[in-house]
Amino acid sequence: MAQHNRRNEILAAIGRAPMLSVGAARIIDLAARADHELDDIIDLVKNDAPLTAKLLRIVNSPAYGLLEPATSVERAVSYLGENTVVSIVLEETLGPLLNRPLDGYQSAGGDLWRHDLRVAIAAKEIALLNPRRCQPDTAFTAGLLHDIGKSVLSGFLRDEYHRIIDELMTRAIPDYTAGEREHLGIDHAEVGFTLAENWQLPEIIRMVIRHHHEPALAPEETRALVYTVHLGDILAMMGGYGTGTDNLFYRLDQSYVDWLNFGPGQIGPVMLTVEEKFTETLQVMQLR
């Protein structure tokens, strides 16, 4: 009964979470489509005056060193790239969720956002190796959103996380999500999925959020993308960018080899590329 009550409390908290802005929802929806073009993103940005101003301010900063100021959305977006634009939109819209400390995971403010960004970059790099199975920009967007459920669940884990750690140490539970379900009746993947439903995010993004720790359970048509983010999540944690007490307390589903062209020899090069692009993107984000 207590577990049932906690689950109901958490579902109520999901209902109180801030909604996505209309502009952010449209950009996420577009970025999730396999057939979209950069011009489609530009058209949406043109209809958002504050976002247009922000992107022009960033691209005209001394860090970019343009010989002539960029005065158009087209030029700003072409310099920044779609992924950076999506990152800025999400950070601006969901900043209160993505940057808050995760007390229930013993994680500092901003750690969730940095982890998500790292996963997004890693997922895109993996997708670039599998372009016929996985659209790289969709993988990036899904990676940014995969752990959004932690922002809500964290507050309910404050008095439980040490018990989950003890159970993991004694192998009483197989991974961290099992501990969340045992103590709260719900895990962060389901919380994130419910948030994504409330925000009316595209189904393919919702499936990644719901199944990123159990990709074999995803619908077959989305499984390659889910495995891509699943693997990107593991690589981000291996690189030292987790979200606190749960870091590396998740299982790698070895069946990713059935869905993705990615072997042990590619781990090192991909992690080096992720490190470089992660640093570059953070620098741009700090200009906003």
LINLIN-V324748 format. One record per residue. N is the residue number from 1. SS is DSSP state (~ for helix, > for strand, _ for the rest). PHI is phi in radians with two decimals (999 if undefined). BURIAL is + if it has 24 or more other C-alpha atoms within 12 Angstrom, else -. Layout:
[[N,SS,PHI,BURIAL] [N,SS,PHI,BURIAL]]
//
This chain:
[[1,_,999,-] [2,~,-1.08,-] [3,~,-1.08,-] [4,~,-1.08,-] [5,~,-1.14,-] [6,~,-1.11,+] [7,~,-1.03,+] [8,~,-1.11,-] [9,~,-1.10,-] [10,~,-1.18,+] [11,~,-1.09,+] [12,~,-1.16,-] [13,~,-1.14,-] [14,~,-1.06,+] [15,~,-1.15,-] [16,~,-1.61,-] [17,_,-1.15,+] [18,_,-1.09,-] [19,_,-1.50,+] [20,_,-1.21,+] [21,_,-1.20,-] [22,~,-1.04,-] [23,~,-1.10,+] [24,~,-1.13,+] [25,~,-1.06,+] [26,~,-1.18,+] [27,~,-1.19,+] [28,~,-1.11,+] [29,~,-1.04,+] [30,~,-1.20,+] [31,~,-1.13,+] [32,_,-1.40,+] [33,_,-1.49,+] [34,_,-1.18,-] [35,_,-1.79,-] [36,_,-1.41,-] [37,_,-2.07,-] [38,~,-1.06,+] [39,~,-1.07,-] [40,~,-1.15,-] [41,~,-1.12,+] [42,~,-1.05,+] [43,~,-1.08,-] [44,~,-1.21,+] [45,~,-1.07,+] [46,~,-1.03,+] [47,_,-1.55,-] [48,_,-2.15,-] [49,~,-1.04,-] [50,~,-1.07,-] [51,~,-1.19,+] [52,~,-1.00,+] [53,~,-1.07,-] [54,~,-1.13,+] [55,~,-1.15,+] [56,~,-1.15,+] [57,~,-1.11,+] [58,~,-1.15,+] [59,~,-1.24,+] [60,_,-1.64,+] [61,_,-1.26,-] [62,_,-0.99,-] [63,_,-1.06,-] [64,_,-1.54,-] [65,_,0.98,-] [66,_,-1.18,-] [67,_,-1.19,-] [68,_,-2.24,-] [69,_,-1.03,-] [70,_,-1.44,+] [71,_,-2.02,-] [72,_,-2.15,+] [73,~,-1.06,+] [74,~,-0.98,+] [75,~,-1.25,+] [76,~,-1.07,+] [77,~,-1.19,+] [78,~,-1.16,-] [79,~,-1.25,+] [80,~,-1.31,+] [81,_,1.56,+] [82,~,-1.04,+] [83,~,-1.11,+] [84,~,-1.16,+] [85,~,-1.08,+] [86,~,-1.09,+] [87,~,-1.08,+] [88,~,-1.13,+] [89,~,-1.06,+] [90,~,-1.19,+] [91,~,-1.14,+] [92,~,-1.21,+] [93,~,-1.36,+] [94,~,-1.90,+] [95,~,-0.84,+] [96,~,-1.03,-] [97,~,-1.48,+] [98,~,-1.32,+] [99,_,-1.86,+] [100,_,-1.28,+] [101,_,-1.08,+] [102,>,-1.78,+] [103,~,-1.04,+] [104,~,-1.21,+] [105,~,-1.97,+] [106,_,0.96,+] [107,>,-2.18,+] [108,_,-1.37,+] [109,_,-1.01,-] [110,_,1.62,+] [111,~,-1.12,+] [112,~,-1.10,+] [113,~,-1.09,+] [114,~,-1.14,+] [115,~,-1.09,+] [116,~,-1.06,+] [117,~,-1.13,+] [118,~,-1.10,+] [119,~,-1.10,+] [120,~,-1.04,+] [121,~,-1.16,+] [122,~,-1.10,+] [123,~,-1.07,+] [124,~,-1.14,+] [125,~,-1.09,+] [126,~,-1.16,+] [127,~,-1.12,+] [128,~,-1.10,+] [129,_,-1.45,+] [130,_,-2.37,+] [131,_,-1.10,-] [132,_,-1.36,-] [133,_,-1.83,+] [134,_,-2.61,+] [135,_,-1.40,+] [136,~,-1.00,+] [137,~,-1.21,+] [138,~,-1.15,+] [139,~,-1.06,+] [140,~,-1.10,+] [141,~,-1.09,+] [142,~,-1.11,+] [143,~,-1.09,+] [144,~,-1.10,+] [145,~,-1.84,+] [146,_,-1.06,+] [147,_,-1.86,+] [148,_,-1.03,+] [149,_,-1.10,+] [150,~,-1.10,+] [151,~,-1.12,+] [152,~,-1.58,+] [153,~,-1.24,+] [154,~,-0.89,+] [155,~,-1.07,+] [156,~,-1.52,+] [157,~,-1.68,+] [158,_,-0.92,-] [159,_,-1.70,-] [160,_,-2.09,+] [161,~,-1.08,+] [162,~,-1.18,-] [163,~,-1.21,-] [164,~,-1.11,+] [165,~,-1.06,+] [166,~,-1.02,-] [167,~,-1.21,-] [168,~,-1.17,+] [169,~,-1.15,-] [170,_,-1.65,-] [171,_,1.06,-] [172,_,-1.28,-] [173,_,-2.31,-] [174,_,-1.40,+] [175,_,-2.80,+] [176,~,-1.20,+] [177,~,-1.13,+] [178,~,-1.09,+] [179,~,-1.16,+] [180,~,-1.05,+] [181,~,-1.13,+] [182,~,-1.15,+] [183,~,-1.64,+] [184,~,-2.10,+] [185,_,1.40,+] [186,_,-2.87,+] [187,_,-2.03,+] [188,~,-1.17,+] [189,~,-1.19,+] [190,~,-1.23,+] [191,~,-1.07,+] [192,~,-1.10,+] [193,~,-1.06,+] [194,~,-1.16,+] [195,~,-1.02,+] [196,~,-1.10,+] [197,~,-1.13,+] [198,~,-1.07,-] [199,_,-1.48,+] [200,_,1.01,-] [201,_,-1.25,+] [202,_,-0.98,+] [203,~,-1.02,+] [204,~,-1.11,+] [205,~,-1.22,+] [206,~,-1.06,+] [207,~,-1.15,+] [208,~,-1.11,+] [209,~,-1.05,+] [210,~,-1.22,+] [211,~,-2.05,+] [212,_,-1.15,+] [213,_,-1.74,+] [214,_,-2.36,+] [215,~,-1.09,+] [216,~,-1.15,+] [217,~,-1.52,-] [218,_,-1.26,+] [219,_,-0.95,-] [220,~,-0.99,-] [221,~,-1.23,-] [222,~,-1.93,+] [223,~,-1.14,+] [224,~,-1.07,+] [225,~,-1.16,+] [226,~,-1.12,+] [227,~,-1.11,+] [228,~,-1.08,+] [229,~,-1.25,+] [230,~,-0.97,+] [231,~,-1.21,+] [232,~,-1.06,+] [233,~,-1.09,+] [234,~,-1.10,+] [235,~,-1.11,+] [236,~,-1.11,+] [237,~,-1.17,+] [238,~,-1.07,+] [239,_,-1.42,+] [240,_,1.63,-] [241,_,-2.00,+] [242,_,-1.85,+] [243,_,-2.22,+] [244,_,1.99,+] [245,_,-1.10,+] [246,_,-1.54,+] [247,_,-1.01,+] [248,_,1.14,+] [249,_,-1.71,+] [250,_,-2.27,+] [251,_,-1.62,+] [252,_,-1.42,+] [253,_,-1.39,+] [254,~,-1.13,-] [255,~,-1.24,-] [256,~,-1.02,+] [257,~,-1.17,-] [258,~,-1.42,-] [259,_,-2.07,+] [260,_,-2.32,+] [261,_,-1.52,+] [262,_,-2.75,+] [263,_,-2.12,-] [264,~,-0.96,-] [265,~,-1.20,-] [266,~,-1.65,-] [267,~,-1.08,+] [268,~,-1.05,-] [269,~,-1.02,-] [270,~,-1.14,+] [271,~,-1.14,+] [272,~,-1.16,-] [273,~,-1.11,+] [274,~,-1.06,+] [275,~,-1.04,+] [276,~,-1.13,-] [277,~,-1.25,+] [278,~,-1.08,+] [279,~,-1.09,-] [280,~,-1.09,-] [281,~,-1.18,+] [282,~,-1.06,+] [283,~,-1.08,-] [284,~,-1.14,+] [285,~,-1.06,+] [286,_,-1.22,-] [287,_,-1.47,-] [288,_,-1.15,+]]
//
